[in-house]
Amino acid sequence: MKIETQCLHEGYEPKNGEPRVVPIVQSTTYCFDSTEHIAQLFDMPTEYMYSRFANPTCDAVEKKIAALEGGSGAMLTSSGQAASLCAVLNVCKAGDSFIAVSTIYGGTVNLFSVTLKKFGIECVWVSPDATDAQLKKAFKRNTKAVFGETIANPALRVFDIERFAKIAHEKKVPLIVDNTFATPVLCRPFEWGADIVIHSTTKYMDGHALQVGGVIVDGGTFDWAASGKFPEFTTPDESYHGVVYTRDFGNMAYIIKARMQLMRDFGCYQSAHAAFLLNLGLETLAVRMKRYCLNASIVAEYFKCSDKIAAVTYPGLPENGDRALVQKYLGDGCSGVITISIKGGRAAAIRFMDSLKLASNVVHVADIRTCVLHPASATHRQLTDEQLAAAGIDGGMIRFSCGLENVEDIIADIEQALAKV
Ligand SMILES: *Cc1c(COP(=O)(O)O)cnc(C)c1O
């Protein structure tokens, strides 16, 4: 199946007389005839028994996302943050370290540099422009993973997945890629050597600003046993009566370990109703992504021609610094997010944003409706102007997320708001 078809049909196939649409299985639990049957499930959970572990609605959506990414299996989580957390904790424990690219999403930066540090896990930061030699130097004996974002939010830097995957594999650790902004419609990181993919499904996958959620997808190709660095995958798990993940679950070792250990213990599950809403978004993902890309490329060109705009960053612009990476990884489009810098700094940016009528001023991105955010007064509010400059954010910077309105209406709105600046 091509990706548009997969979006509609993967994960759920009704049998004779069953509902056409994935049903919401709204039940915490499942009935069995015998105590012995339930006892067996506690040794080896092969059937639904409690919705924190697995649920038929979530299962259908997990299968769909795994198919879209080309992975062996997936696990929905309550948010993108929970997906990032579990993706790392499934391979790192206290005393370990991992490497992450410095331009990734601010919420992930905080999780990795502040909160995981309190768990005894160290994140070593590298530049997206690090040479192979610099990247190799960042590895330590206790390094257990490398982490990057396909299109970074909001820096919009494009990640050289294949290069980072190759070096991660030389060092016998997996590459984890946050594919939120690209979605599997525009880039499938497993095809470039990534081992684990995560998403904040809150963004394009849901698309309608309905439901916070996340997902982790297992590529199924990393050889945990051959690596020798992951005894938790290759030796008996005492908390599951001696399960050995690599031996018992083959190419789903990573994702089943995440479910059996981390979802069981942390409980950051996605509800059936949330998964149902996510699935509605997924059904049209391929169709929507094409239009986001088209609208954003037209809007980016428009911003470029305005004498009130100091700078426009959109990976799809021909002069973008990541052009070679865009051509390699994002041949089908560069998604819907643009960052602009308005001449006149903070005051001009605020005036522009407050003058927009169609575009909404929200703490969100990748919505079906055009929306804007001013990092200097929202997500990066605590920083001084000097610190903002060091983070590559100036007071005039705006994150502009193109929606699916007619692009002429989006531009008319920008035009009337810029006239007031
Ligand atoms: C929003 C976002 C997250 C966090 O996801 P939540 O669903 O808000 O928890 C992680 N990564 C990226 C790239 C994001 O844009």
The ligand as an SDF file (V2000), in Angstrom:
LIG
                    3D

 15 15  0  0  0  0  0  0  0  0999 V2000
    5.7610   19.2660   21.1370 C   0  0  0  0  0  0  0  0  0  0  0  0
    6.9630   18.4530   20.9050 C   0  0  0  0  0  0  0  0  0  0  0  0
    7.3740   17.4820   21.8390 C   0  0  0  0  0  0  0  0  0  0  0  0
    6.6440   17.2720   23.1470 C   0  0  0  0  0  0  0  0  0  0  0  0
    5.4010   16.7280   22.8920 O   0  0  0  0  0  0  0  0  0  0  0  0
    4.1060   16.9050   23.8440 P   0  0  0  0  0  0  0  0  0  0  0  0
    3.0910   16.1070   23.1220 O   0  0  0  0  0  0  0  0  0  0  0  0
    3.8110   18.3610   23.9310 O   0  0  0  0  0  0  0  0  0  0  0  0
    4.4740   16.3280   25.1660 O   0  0  0  0  0  0  0  0  0  0  0  0
    8.4840   16.7170   21.5280 C   0  0  0  0  0  0  0  0  0  0  0  0
    9.1650   16.9060   20.3850 N   0  0  0  0  0  0  0  0  0  0  0  0
    8.7930   17.8310   19.4730 C   0  0  0  0  0  0  0  0  0  0  0  0
    9.5840   17.9890   18.2300 C   0  0  0  0  0  0  0  0  0  0  0  0
    7.6910   18.6430   19.7030 C   0  0  0  0  0  0  0  0  0  0  0  0
    7.3430   19.5700   18.7950 O   0  0  0  0  0  0  0  0  0  0  0  0
  1  2  1  0
  2  3  1  0
  2 14  2  0
  3  4  1  0
  3 10  2  0
  4  5  1  0
  5  6  1  0
  6  7  2  0
  6  8  1  0
  6  9  1  0
 10 11  1  0
 11 12  2  0
 12 13  1  0
 12 14  1  0
 14 15  1  0
M  END
$$$$
